[in-house]
Amino acid sequence: MVLQILLRTLLISLALVLFFSLMAGMYYKSTPLQIKTAIVDLDHSPLSRSVIHNIRASEYFDVKGETVDYLELQRMIDRGDIDVGVVIPENTYRDVLNSRNVNILAVLNGTANPIVPKMALMMLGKITMTISNQLEMKIRVEDLGAIPNDRHPRLPLLTVNERVFYSPSLSMESSMLPAFMGLAMQIVSMLIVLFMLGANFKTFSLNTPGLKSVRQLPVKMLLPPLIISLLIVGTSISVAFFTTMKLFGVPFTHEVMWNVVAIIFLFVLSMESISYFLALNIRNGAVLAGIITLIVMPAFMYSGYLVPPEQMADVPKMIGNWFPLSHYLRSLYPVFNHRQELSVAYPEMNILWKYVGLFLALSLLSILIGQIERKKILKKIKEA
């Protein structure tokens, strides 16, 4: 009795930890810090050095380096190395000394988590506003950023203009929609194969009483559900995905479409392989529903769609990497949002293939065990 009490207490505690962590995950460190940043300094003046110093001193920016030109910034965003680039134009200091307005360019990754570029743009605006205020006060340029000031001149000497790559505005469509779709993809992918296997088991067990699990069905009744479910779910999700993108006005090309379809089918197969293995070995519907919830919800919360992975603590980030959804999103974003070749997504797609290989291998082992069990059951029935 004592052991049962301890075991139940442990299980309830683990369930509550999962529930509380899911709720906390919605708010945990929602303000991005250490945003990946690169800087192009075309002015090389005391003023530009002061701007760079203030950016580096801010907790909101993690300056990965200073690059040579604007095109290199674009390439760094293409590769996912940075989420914001800052370009300080030539003659910035000279124009400011002559009381002419200068626009510092913020190059933003419009396909990142929308919170990130928005926060970067806001903090760059605050930095330049502070420096502009101090310039108006005739503070020496070497001392800029040292004295806080809240005045807001109508025409500041330094302002920030943004340029967003791959998105016409800092909107959520191109990054949030695939994540929310991923939640539905997980559920549909897992449930369809469960229903099909369950229907086959119910039909066969009417004529063969004594079967205890799905894995004991004949092989010819086990393989078609996996294949048919993959075709149905993969096609349905692909059609729904691009129809939704069309409705929301998110642009895509035919080449991008087929690359995304390949990623979707691989993701569906990875989720179905997990569900297939569970359905072969667990008959209790309540237990299956609980396990699916334990797979779907943490995967969704810790996939990086709401809180950037860089902002997560080590444990939530590790949990997110356990599930196919995070790897699906990392495969999808370069191909769909950045219009890159499918080969760029191969490292993450290879992880999805590992999920498929592992769980299909476990399923094959389960089927072999089930066939042996079924023969024993049939033998006992004949002997009886």
N, C-alpha and C positions, 0 to 999 in steps of 0.2 A: 504494500500500500504506500509506504514511504517513497519507494522508487517511482511508482505511478504519479504521486503528487509532484515529485521533483521533475519528472519528465514532462508532465502537463504544464507545470510552471515555466519550464524552459521553452517549450513550444509556444506558449502564449506570449512570453517575453520576446521571442524572436519575431513572432507575427506583429507585435506592437512596434518593435524597432523598425520593421519594414514599413509599417503604415506611417509612423511618425516621420521616418526619413523621407518618404514620398511627399508628405505634406511640407516638410522643411525644404525639400528640394525645389519647391516652387518659389521660395523666397531667398534661398541661401545665396549670399553674395551676388545679389542680382545686379549690383553696380559693377561694371567691368573695371578691372585694374590691370596694369601691366599690358596695355594694348600694344601689339606688335607694330613697331613704327620704324620707318626709314626716312632720312632727311637728305634733300638736295640743297646745298648751299651754293648759290650762284653769285652771291654778293661778297662773301669772305671779308666782312667788315666787323667792327666792334658791335654794331647793332645785331647783325645776323648771329654772331657768337653769343650775344645775350639771349636772343630768342631760343637758340639751341640749348643753352644752359638751363633755361626755365623749363623747356620740354623735358630734358633729361632729369631735372630735379622733381618733376611731378610724378606722383605714384600711379597716375593713370597711363603713363606711357613707358614702354620698354623699347628703347631705341636700339634696334639691331645693328645699326651702322649708318654711315653717311655715304651715299652712292653718288655717281657722277652725273646722271642726267634723268630726265623725266621718263624716257623709254625704259630705263632699267627699273624704275619704280613700277611701271606697268608689268614688266616681266616678273618682278617679285610678287605682285598681287596674283598674277596668273598661276604662279607656283604655290601660292598659299603661304609664302614666307612672312608676309606682313598684311595688316588690315588697314593701315593708313600710311600715306606718304605725305611729307611736307616739303613744298618747294618754295624756297626764298629767292625771289627774282633778283636779277642783276640791278645794280644801282639803287637798291633799297635804301641804304643809309643816305646817299646823296639826295634822293627824292624827299626823304623825310626832313633832312636839313633845309630843304627848299619848300617845306610845308605842303608837299604834294602827297596825296593819298597813295598807299601801296597795298596791293592785294597779295597776301600770302596764300598760295594754293594748297588746299588739302585734298589729296587724292584718296578717295575712300573705296573700300571694297564693298560694293552694294550687295554682294551675295553672302556676306558674313551674317552672323546673328545681328539683326537690326540694332540691338542695344549697343553693340560695339562701335560702329561708325557714328551713331548719334552722340554717344558719350565723348568720342574723340573730337568730333566737331565742336561740341559745347565747350570742352576744356581748352581747345586751341583758341576759341573765341575769347575765353576768359584771360588766357595768357596774353594775347595780343592787346586786349582792352586795357589790362593793367599796365603794359608797357606804353601804350598810347597815352594813357593818363599821366604817366610819369614823364613822358616826353613833353607833354603840354606844361608840366610843372618845371621844365628846364633842368631836370635831373640829368647828371652826367650819364652818358650811355653806358659807361663801365659799371654804374651802380643800378642799372635797370633790373627790376624784379626783386630788389631788396626791400622796398618800402611798399606795403599794400596801399591801394587807393581805390575808393569807391565812386569817384566822379565819372560821369558818362558824357563826354563831349559829343556834340551832334555830328561832327565830322572827324572821327579818329584818324590819326595818321596811319595806323596799321589796322587792317581788317583781314578777314579770312573768307575766301571763296572756295566752295567745294566743287569737286568734279568726281562723279560716282561712276565706277566701272560696272557694266553688266546689269545695271538697273536704272531706270529713269529717275527714281527717287528712292529715299531710304524707306522703302515699304517692305512688308513682310511676305509678299506673295511668293517670290522665287525661293526663299529659304524656309519659311514656315510651312507652306502648303505640303511639300514633300514629307516633312516630319510628321504632320498630322495624318497624312495619308499612310505613312509607315505604321502608325498605330492600328489603323483599320486593316492594313495588309497583314500584320501579325495575326490578328484575330481571325480574319477570314481564312488565311492560309492554314491555320491550325485546325479550325473547326470543320472545314469542308472534308478534309481527309478523315477526321474523326467520325463524322456522320456517315460517310460512305463505308468505312470499315465496320461501324456499328450496325448498319443496315445488313451488310453481308453476314455478320456474326449472328444476328437475330434470325435471319432466314435459314442459315445452315444448321443452327443449334436446334431448330424445331424438328429436324429429321435425325439429328445426331445428339441426343441428350448426353450430358456429362461433360461437355466442353466448358472450360472455366475461363479461358482468355482468348483474345482474338488471334494470337500467334498460332493457335492450334487449328486454324482454318487451313484448307488446302492452298497450296501456293497460287493456283490459278485464281483464287478469290482474294489473294493478298496483294498481288502486283498491280492489277488494273486500277484500283482506287488511287494509288499514288500517282500513276501516269495521267489518268483522267482528271484528277484534281489539279495537278500541275497545269494542264492545258486550260482547264476552265478558269481557274483562279488567275493564272498569269495573264491570260488574254483579257479577262474582265478588268483586272486592275490596270493593265496597260491602256485599255480603251478609256476607263474612267479617269486615269491620270491625265492623259492628254486632252480629254474633253474638258476637264476642270481647268487645266492651264489655259485652254482656248477661251473659256468663259471669263477667266480673270485677266485675259489679255497678256499673259506671259508668253513672249515669243520663243519659238523653237524651229529648227530646220528638220528636214527629213533624215539627214545623217545623224543628227542628235537624237531624233526619235528612236531610231533602231538601236543605237548604243544604249539608250535608257531602257528600252524593252529588254535588252540582254541583261542589264543589271536587275531589273524587276523580276525576271524569271529566275535568276540565280538567288535572289533574296527569298522569293516564294519557295523555291526548292529547299533552301536552308531551313526555313521555318517548318515546312511540311516534313522534312526529315526528322526534326525534333518531335513533332506531333505524331508522326508515324511510329516512332520508337515507343513513345508513351502509350499510344493506343494499343500496340501489340501486347503490352505487359500489364496494363492497368485497366480493370473492367469497371471499377467504381466511378460513376460519373461525377460525384461530388469531389473526389480526390483529383480527378482530371481537371475539373474547373478550377480548383485551388491552385494546381500546378501551373495552369495556363495564366492565371492571374499573377502568380509569382514571376512568370517569365515576361509577360506583356508590360505590366506597369513599371517595374524598375527599368526595363529596357527603354521605355518611352521617356521617363523622367530624367535618366542619366545619359541620354543619347547625345546631348549637347545642343538640342534644339532650343531650350529655354535659357539655360546657363551655359556659357562657353566652357569647353573642357578646361581651358587655362584657369578658370575661376574656381573649379571644383577642388575639393580636398582629395587626397590620394585615394581614399576608400571609395567614394562615389565614382571617381573617374575609373577606378579598377573595375567596379561593378558594371559600369556602362560598357566597358570593353569586353565583358563576358558575353554579351548578347549580339546577335547578328544585326540589329537595327542600326547601331552606331556605325558599323562597317558599311552597311548599305548607304547611309547618308554620306559618309566620306567618299564612297565610290560615286554617288550620284552628283554631288555638288560640282566637282571639276568638269564632269561631262555635260551636265545639263546647264549649270549656271555659267561656267567659264568657257564652254564650247571647246573643250580640249578633247584630244583623241582618247579612245577607250583604253589604250595602253597606259595612260596616266593613272587609271583606277585599278590597274592590275594588282598592286600590293594589297589593297583592301579586298578586292574580289577574291584573291587567293585565300584570304582568311575565311571568307564565306564558303569557298570550296572545301576548306578543312572541316567546317561544321557539317557540310553535306557528307563528306567522306566518313567522318567519325560516326555520325548517327545512322547512316545507312549501313555501315559495318556492324554496329550494335544491333540494328534491326535484322540484318541477315543472320546474325548469331541467334537472335530471339526466335526467328522463323525456324531455324534448324532445331532448336530445342523444342519448339511447339510441334513440329512434325513428329518428333520422337514421342512426345507426350500424347499426341492424338492416336498414334499407332497403339500405344499401351491402353488407351481408353477403349478403342475399338476392339482390341483383343479381349479386354475384360467383358465387354458387352456380348461378344460372341460366346465366350466361355459361360456366361450367365445364361 
